[in-house]
Amino acid sequence: MKLSRNELRKKRKIRIRKKIFGTPQRPRLVVFRSNKHIYAQVIDDSKGHTIAAYSSLNLGEKVNLNKETAKKVGMEIAKIALEKGVQKVVFDRNGYIYHGRVKALADGAREGGLNF
């Protein structure tokens, strides 16, 4: 039986999450991408709290989902996280390949001042 693309991503996600854990000193920056939008959250796993969240939905006007949009989301999540006192994070690509929009979001977060 052949697994779908999303089922394979979920298997990769479980494998990654065994190793990655967000602490109060170094929370987890999680990326989720859909066909229309891209989302980012900074999560403290020890408490189970979301410290910061931002998505392409928050950009307001109707946006095309491309690398530039993902980079803007990365810069905004970094700005919000820095306001909350978070400077270092662990990047969780959520089973996605580190390429394209996911990489652009990570680069935007780095430009915004997050270290990972």
C-alpha positions as a Markdown table, in Angstrom:
| # | Residue | x | y | z |
|---|---|---|---|---|
| 1 | Met | 0.0 | 0.0 | 0.0 |
| 2 | Lys | 1.4 | 3.3 | -1.1 |
| 3 | Leu | 1.2 | 6.2 | 1.5 |
| 4 | Ser | 0.0 | 9.6 | 0.4 |
| 5 | Arg | 2.2 | 12.7 | 0.5 |
| 6 | Asn | 0.6 | 14.0 | 3.6 |
| 7 | Glu | 0.9 | 10.6 | 5.4 |
| 8 | Leu | 4.6 | 10.5 | 4.6 |
| 9 | Arg | 4.9 | 14.1 | 6.0 |
| 10 | Lys | 3.2 | 13.0 | 9.2 |
| 11 | Lys | 5.6 | 10.1 | 9.6 |
| 12 | Arg | 8.5 | 12.5 | 9.2 |
| 13 | Lys | 6.9 | 14.9 | 11.7 |
| 14 | Ile | 6.7 | 12.2 | 14.4 |
| 15 | Arg | 10.3 | 11.3 | 13.7 |
| 16 | Ile | 11.4 | 14.9 | 14.1 |
| 17 | Arg | 9.3 | 15.6 | 17.2 |
| 18 | Lys | 11.0 | 12.8 | 19.1 |
| 19 | Lys | 14.2 | 14.8 | 19.0 |
| 20 | Ile | 12.9 | 18.4 | 19.2 |
| 21 | Phe | 11.5 | 19.9 | 22.3 |
| 22 | Gly | 10.8 | 23.6 | 23.1 |
| 23 | Thr | 12.0 | 24.8 | 26.5 |
| 24 | Pro | 11.3 | 28.2 | 28.2 |
| 25 | Gln | 14.8 | 29.3 | 27.3 |
| 26 | Arg | 14.6 | 28.0 | 23.8 |
| 27 | Pro | 11.1 | 27.5 | 22.5 |
| 28 | Arg | 10.1 | 25.7 | 19.3 |
| 29 | Leu | 9.4 | 27.7 | 16.1 |
| 30 | Val | 6.8 | 25.6 | 14.2 |
| 31 | Val | 5.9 | 26.1 | 10.5 |
| 32 | Phe | 2.7 | 24.9 | 8.9 |
| 33 | Arg | 1.9 | 25.6 | 5.2 |
| 34 | Ser | -1.3 | 25.0 | 3.4 |
| 35 | Asn | -2.1 | 25.7 | -0.2 |
| 36 | Lys | -3.3 | 29.2 | 0.5 |
| 37 | His | -1.4 | 30.4 | 3.6 |
| 38 | Ile | 1.6 | 29.8 | 5.8 |
| 39 | Tyr | 1.6 | 29.8 | 9.6 |
| 40 | Ala | 4.3 | 30.1 | 12.3 |
| 41 | Gln | 4.1 | 29.6 | 16.1 |
| 42 | Val | 6.6 | 29.9 | 18.9 |
| 43 | Ile | 5.7 | 27.2 | 21.5 |
| 44 | Asp | 7.0 | 26.4 | 24.9 |
| 45 | Asp | 6.5 | 22.6 | 25.1 |
| 46 | Ser | 7.2 | 22.3 | 28.9 |
| 47 | Lys | 4.1 | 24.4 | 29.7 |
| 48 | Gly | 2.2 | 23.7 | 26.5 |
| 49 | His | 1.8 | 27.4 | 25.7 |
| 50 | Thr | 2.0 | 29.3 | 22.5 |
| 51 | Ile | 4.2 | 32.3 | 23.1 |
| 52 | Ala | 3.7 | 34.0 | 19.7 |
| 53 | Ala | 1.8 | 33.2 | 16.5 |
| 54 | Tyr | 1.6 | 34.9 | 13.1 |
| 55 | Ser | 0.4 | 33.9 | 9.6 |
| 56 | Ser | -0.1 | 35.2 | 6.1 |
| 57 | Leu | -3.8 | 35.8 | 7.1 |
| 58 | Asn | -2.6 | 38.6 | 9.4 |
| 59 | Leu | -0.9 | 40.5 | 6.5 |
| 60 | Gly | -4.3 | 41.9 | 5.7 |
| 61 | Glu | -4.7 | 42.3 | 2.0 |
| 62 | Lys | -5.2 | 39.3 | -0.3 |
| 63 | Val | -1.7 | 37.9 | -0.7 |
| 64 | Asn | -0.1 | 35.4 | -3.0 |
| 65 | Leu | 1.5 | 32.6 | -1.2 |
| 66 | Asn | 5.1 | 32.8 | -2.4 |
| 67 | Lys | 8.6 | 33.1 | -0.9 |
| 68 | Glu | 8.3 | 36.8 | -0.3 |
| 69 | Thr | 5.1 | 36.4 | 1.7 |
| 70 | Ala | 6.7 | 33.6 | 3.7 |
| 71 | Lys | 9.7 | 35.8 | 4.4 |
| 72 | Lys | 7.4 | 38.6 | 5.7 |
| 73 | Val | 5.7 | 36.1 | 8.0 |
| 74 | Gly | 9.1 | 35.0 | 9.3 |
| 75 | Met | 10.2 | 38.6 | 10.0 |
| 76 | Glu | 6.9 | 39.4 | 11.8 |
| 77 | Ile | 7.0 | 36.2 | 14.0 |
| 78 | Ala | 10.6 | 37.2 | 14.9 |
| 79 | Lys | 9.5 | 40.7 | 15.8 |
| 80 | Ile | 6.6 | 39.4 | 18.0 |
| 81 | Ala | 8.9 | 36.8 | 19.7 |
| 82 | Leu | 11.6 | 39.4 | 20.5 |
| 83 | Glu | 8.9 | 41.6 | 22.1 |
| 84 | Lys | 8.0 | 38.7 | 24.3 |
| 85 | Gly | 11.7 | 38.2 | 25.3 |
| 86 | Val | 12.5 | 35.1 | 23.1 |
| 87 | Gln | 15.8 | 35.3 | 21.2 |
| 88 | Lys | 16.8 | 31.7 | 20.6 |
| 89 | Val | 14.5 | 29.1 | 19.2 |
| 90 | Val | 14.5 | 25.5 | 17.9 |
| 91 | Phe | 13.2 | 25.3 | 14.3 |
| 92 | Asp | 10.6 | 22.7 | 13.7 |
| 93 | Arg | 9.9 | 22.3 | 10.0 |
| 94 | Asn | 6.9 | 20.1 | 10.8 |
| 95 | Gly | 7.8 | 17.3 | 8.4 |
| 96 | Tyr | 8.2 | 19.6 | 5.4 |
| 97 | Ile | 11.3 | 19.7 | 3.3 |
| 98 | Tyr | 13.6 | 22.6 | 4.2 |
| 99 | His | 13.1 | 24.3 | 0.8 |
| 100 | Gly | 11.1 | 27.0 | -0.8 |
| 101 | Arg | 8.5 | 28.7 | 1.5 |
| 102 | Val | 9.7 | 26.9 | 4.6 |
| 103 | Lys | 13.3 | 28.0 | 4.0 |
| 104 | Ala | 12.1 | 31.6 | 3.2 |
| 105 | Leu | 10.2 | 31.8 | 6.5 |
| 106 | Ala | 13.3 | 30.6 | 8.4 |
| 107 | Asp | 15.5 | 33.1 | 6.6 |
| 108 | Gly | 13.0 | 35.9 | 7.4 |
| 109 | Ala | 13.0 | 34.9 | 11.1 |
| 110 | Arg | 16.8 | 35.0 | 11.1 |
| 111 | Glu | 16.7 | 38.4 | 9.5 |
| 112 | Gly | 14.2 | 39.5 | 12.1 |
| 113 | Gly | 16.7 | 38.7 | 14.9 |
| 114 | Leu | 15.9 | 35.1 | 16.0 |
| 115 | Asn | 18.8 | 32.7 | 16.5 |
| 116 | Phe | 18.6 | 29.1 | 15.5 |
